Amino acid sequence: MTKTPEEIELMAESGRLLASVFTHLDGMTLLGQSTLQINDLVEAFIVNDLQARPASKGQYGYAYALNASCNEVVCHGVPSASRYLQDGDLVNLDITLEKNGYIADSSKTYPIGAVSPAAQRLADIAYEALWQGIGAVRPGGRLGDVGHAIQRYAHAHGCSVVREYCGHGIGREMHEPPEVLHWGKPGTGVVLREGMVFTIEPMINAGKSEVKTLRDGWTVVTRDGALSAQFEHTVAVTADGVRVLTLRPDEQTRVAVVT
């Protein structure tokens, strides 16, 4: 379950490369692009520019390099040539990358064009909920502390937390123990130990928490049709706190606050 310092450095390299994918996306115009076009651009960047592998492709039979989840889609949105990003959309791009045998996993919700104040507020709440969870990671703490921090923040701001999907351990495999719930009671759950590496990826809904899976077997949406937003990082438990392995350059001030 725990990783050696050498393994964590390899995972940090994968995380650094994955962060550069999001920096690349930040410089692109997503408005008017189809989610399949974005998928293809990301795959080409990972393979050709970074000399790495999009770890999602082929995982469980999935055919794409990313998930593109728009508006009421909670997670696992399948890239489509007919789904063009429009003014006012929220889209979560969930991307994995493997380098030297180790996988990093991260996601970011992008507001497309001029989004409504409610949509922007939801994205902001989801992002802060992620950091509330990250801030609860420390050796000797428990996973229940992480979930509780996320749940408390989301509920305090009138939002709900999806319970059917969770974060997970990660390393040579995409999904390893433990499961990282985004809700829970403080002082419960697995004890955090130095060297543990896992994702935190809360899915925050503007409406109720209930979700359903569409007939394609992948796409998960809110049952009430309300907006959903998500952010994700891969983190490692350190001797005195937490290290965000997929930290993006624009987030340096955030991690300074956490540590």
For each residue, the residues with C-beta under 8 A, 3 or more apart:
1: 169 176 177 178 193 196
2: 193 194 195 196
3: 7 8 11 171 195 196 197 236
4: 7 8 195
5: 8 9 195
6: 9 10
7: 3 4 10 11 102 171
8: 3 4 5 11 12 195 197 236 243 245
9: 5 6 12 13
10: 6 7 13 14 99 100 101 102
11: 3 7 8 14 15 102 103 104 170 171 197 234 236 245
12: 8 9 15 16 236 243 245
13: 9 10 16 17 99 100 102
14: 10 11 17 18 52 97 98 99 100 102 103 104 245
15: 11 12 18 19 104 106 234 244 245 246 247
16: 12 13 19 20
17: 13 14 20 21 46 50 52 97 99 104
18: 14 15 21 22 95 96 97 104 105 106 246
19: 15 16 22 23 106 246 247 248 249
20: 16 17 23 24 50
21: 17 18 24 25 42 45 46 50 95 97
22: 18 19 25 26 93 95 106 108 248
23: 19 20 26 27 248 249
24: 20 21 27 28 42 45
25: 21 22 28 30 38 42 93 108 110
26: 22 23 250
27: 23 24
28: 24 25 33 38 41
29: 32 33
30: 25 33 38 85 91 110 112
31: 85 86 87 112 113
32: 29 84 85
33: 28 29 30 37 38 84 85
34: 37 38 79 80 81 82 83 84 85
35: 38 39 68 70 77 79 80 83 85 91
36: 39 40 79 80 81 83
37: 33 34 40 41 81
38: 25 28 30 33 34 35 41 42 66 68 79 85 93
39: 35 36 42 43 64 65 66 68 79
40: 36 37 43 44 65
41: 28 37 38 44 45
42: 21 24 25 38 39 45 46 54 65 66 93 95
43: 39 40 46 47 54 57 64 65 66
44: 40 41 47 48 49
45: 21 24 41 42 48 49 50
46: 17 21 42 43 49 50 52 53 54 65 97
47: 43 44 50 51 52 53 54
48: 44 45 51
49: 44 45 46
50: 17 20 21 45 46 47 97 99
51: 47 48 99
52: 14 17 46 47 97 98 99
53: 46 47 57 97 98 99
54: 42 43 46 47 57 65 66 95 96 97 98
55: 59 96 97 98 103 105 174
56: 59 62 64 65 66 67 94 95 96 174
57: 43 53 54 62 63 64 65
58: 61 62 63
59: 55 56 62 96 174
60:
61: 58
62: 56 57 58 59 218
63: 57 58
64: 39 43 56 57 67 78 79
65: 39 40 42 43 46 54 56 57 95
66: 38 39 42 43 54 56 79 93 94 95
67: 56 64 75 76 77 78 79 92 93 94 107
68: 35 38 39 77 78 79 80 83 91 92 93
69: 73 74 75 76 77 91 92 94 219 220 228 230
70: 35 73 77 83 85 89 90 91 92
71: 89 90 91 227 228
72: 221 222 225 226 227 228
73: 69 70 76 77 92 219 220 221 228
74: 69 162 165 203 205 211 220 221 222 228 230
75: 67 69 92 94 162 165 203 220 230
76: 67 69 73 218 219 220
77: 35 67 68 69 70 73 92 218 219
78: 64 67 68 216 218 219
79: 34 35 36 38 39 64 66 67 68 83
80: 34 35 36 68 83
81: 34 36 37
82: 34
83: 34 35 36 68 70 79 80
84: 32 33 34
85: 30 31 32 33 34 35 38 70 89 91 112
86: 31 89 112 113
87: 31 112 113 114
88: 112 113 114 115 116 119
89: 70 71 85 86 111 112 113 115
90: 70 71 109 110 111 112 115 119 122 123 227 229
91: 30 35 68 69 70 71 85 109 110 112
92: 67 68 69 70 73 75 77 107 108 109 110 228 229 230 231
93: 22 25 38 42 66 67 68 107 108 109 110
94: 56 66 67 69 75 105 106 107 201 230 232
95: 18 21 22 42 54 56 65 66 105 106 107
96: 18 54 55 56 59 103 104 105 106 174
97: 14 17 18 21 46 50 52 53 54 55 103 104
98: 14 52 53 54 55 101 102 103 104
99: 10 13 14 17 50 51 52 53 102
100: 10 13 14
101: 10 98 172
102: 7 10 11 13 14 98 99 171 172
103: 11 14 55 96 97 98 170 171 172 173 174
104: 11 14 15 17 18 96 97 98 170 234 245 246
105: 18 55 94 95 96 170 174 199 201 232 234 246
106: 15 18 19 22 94 95 96 199 232 233 234 246
107: 67 92 93 94 95 201 230 231 232
108: 22 25 92 93 231 232
109: 90 91 92 93 123 126 127 229 230 231
110: 25 30 90 91 92 93
111: 89 90 115 119 120 123
112: 30 31 85 86 87 88 89 90 91 115
113: 31 86 87 88 89
114: 87 88
115: 88 89 90 111 112 119 120 123
116: 88 119 120
117: 120 121
118: 121 122 206 227
119: 88 90 111 115 116 122 123 227
120: 111 115 116 117 123 124
121: 117 118 124 125
122: 90 118 119 125 126 159 204 206 227 228 229
123: 90 109 111 115 119 120 126 127 229
124: 120 121 127 128
125: 121 122 128 129 153 154 157 159 204 229
126: 109 122 123 129 130 159 202 203 204 229 230 231
127: 109 123 124 130 131 229 231
128: 124 125 131 132 153
129: 125 126 132 133 150 153 154 161 182 202 204 231
130: 126 127 133 134 150 200 201 202 231 232 233
131: 127 128 134 135 254 258
132: 128 129 135 136 149 150 152 153
133: 129 130 136 137 146 147 149 150 182 200 202
134: 130 131 137 200 233 235 242 244 258
135: 131 132 149 242 257 258
136: 132 133 141 145 146 148 149
137: 133 134 141 146 192 200 235 237 241 242
138: 141 192 237 240 241 242
139: 192 193 194 237 238 239 240 241
140: 191 192
141: 136 137 138 145 146 191 192
142: 145 146 186 187 188 189 190 191 192
143: 146 147 178 180 181 184 188 189 190 192
144: 147 148 181 184 185 186 187 188 189
145: 136 141 142 148 149 184 186 187 189
146: 133 136 137 141 142 143 149 150 180 182 184 200
147: 133 143 144 150 151 180 181 182 183 184 189
148: 136 144 145 151 152 183 184 185 186
149: 132 133 135 136 145 146 152 153
150: 129 130 132 133 146 147 153 154 161 182 183 200 202
151: 147 148 154 155 161 182 183 184
152: 132 148 149 155 156
153: 125 128 129 132 149 150 156 157
154: 125 129 150 151 157 159 160 161 202 204
155: 151 152 158 159 160 161
156: 152 153
157: 125 153 154
158: 155
159: 122 125 126 154 155 204 205 206
160: 154 155 204 205 207 208 209
161: 129 150 151 154 155 182 183 202 203 204 205 209
162: 74 75 165 182 202 203 204 205 209 211 228
163: 181 182 183 209
164: 211 220
165: 74 75 162 201 203 211 220
166: 179 180 181 182 201
167: 179 180 181 182 198 199 200 201 232
168: 174 175 176 177 178 179 180 198 199
169: 1 175 176 177 178 180 196 197 198
170: 11 103 104 105 173 174 175 176 197 198 199 234
171: 3 7 11 102 103 176 197
172: 101 102 103
173: 103 170 176
174: 55 56 59 96 103 105 168 170
175: 168 169 170
176: 1 168 169 170 171 173 198
177: 1 168 169
178: 1 143 168 169 190 196 198
179: 166 167 168
180: 143 146 147 166 167 168 169 198 199 200 201
181: 143 144 147 163 166 167 184 189
182: 129 133 146 147 150 151 161 162 163 166 167 200 201 202 203
183: 147 148 150 151 161 163
184: 143 144 145 146 147 148 151 181 188 189
185: 144 148 188
186: 142 144 145 148
187: 142 144 145
188: 142 143 144 184 185
189: 142 143 144 145 147 181 184
190: 142 143 178
191: 140 141 142
192: 137 138 139 140 141 142 143 196 237
193: 1 2 139 196 237
194: 2 139 237 238 239
195: 2 3 4 5 8 236 237
196: 1 2 3 169 178 192 193 236 237
197: 3 8 11 169 170 171 234 235 236 237 245
198: 167 168 169 170 176 178 180 234 235
199: 105 106 167 168 170 180 232 233 234 235
200: 130 133 134 137 146 150 167 180 182 232 233 235
201: 94 105 107 130 165 166 167 180 182 230 231 232 233
202: 126 129 130 133 150 154 161 162 182 230 231
203: 74 75 126 161 162 165 182 228 229 230
204: 122 125 126 129 154 159 160 161 162 228 229 230
205: 74 159 160 161 162 208 209 222 226 227 228
206: 118 122 159 226 227 228
207: 160 222 224 225 226 227
208: 160 205 222 223 224 226
209: 160 161 162 163 205
210: 222 223 224
211: 74 162 164 165 220 221 222 223
212: 220 221 223
213: 217 218 219 220 221
214: 217 218 219 220 221
215:
216: 78 219
217: 213 214
218: 62 76 77 78 213 214
219: 69 73 76 77 78 213 214 216
220: 69 73 74 75 76 164 165 211 212 213 214
221: 72 73 74 211 212 213 214 225 228
222: 72 74 205 207 208 210 211 225 226 227 228
223: 208 210 211 212
224: 207 208 210
225: 72 207 221 222
226: 72 205 206 207 208 222
227: 71 72 90 118 119 122 205 206 207 222
228: 69 71 72 73 74 92 122 162 203 204 205 206 221 222
229: 90 92 109 122 123 125 126 127 203 204
230: 69 74 75 92 94 107 109 126 201 202 203 204
231: 92 107 108 109 126 127 129 130 201 202
232: 94 105 106 107 108 130 167 199 200 201 246
233: 106 130 134 199 200 201 244 245 246 247
234: 11 15 104 105 106 170 197 198 199 244 245 246
235: 134 137 197 198 199 200 242 243 244 245
236: 3 8 11 12 195 196 197 242 243 245
237: 137 138 139 192 193 194 195 196 197 241 242
238: 139 194 241 242 243
239: 139 194
240: 138 139
241: 137 138 139 237 238 258 259
242: 134 135 137 138 235 236 237 238 258 259
243: 8 12 235 236 238
244: 15 134 233 234 235 247 251 255 258
245: 8 11 12 14 15 104 197 233 234 235 236
246: 15 18 19 104 105 106 232 233 234
247: 15 19 233 244 251 252 255
248: 19 22 23 251
249: 19 23 252
250: 26
251: 244 247 248 254 255
252: 247 249 255 256
253: 256 257
254: 131 251 257 258
255: 244 247 251 252 258 259
256: 252 253 259
257: 135 253 254
258: 131 134 135 241 242 244 254 255
259: 241 242 255 256
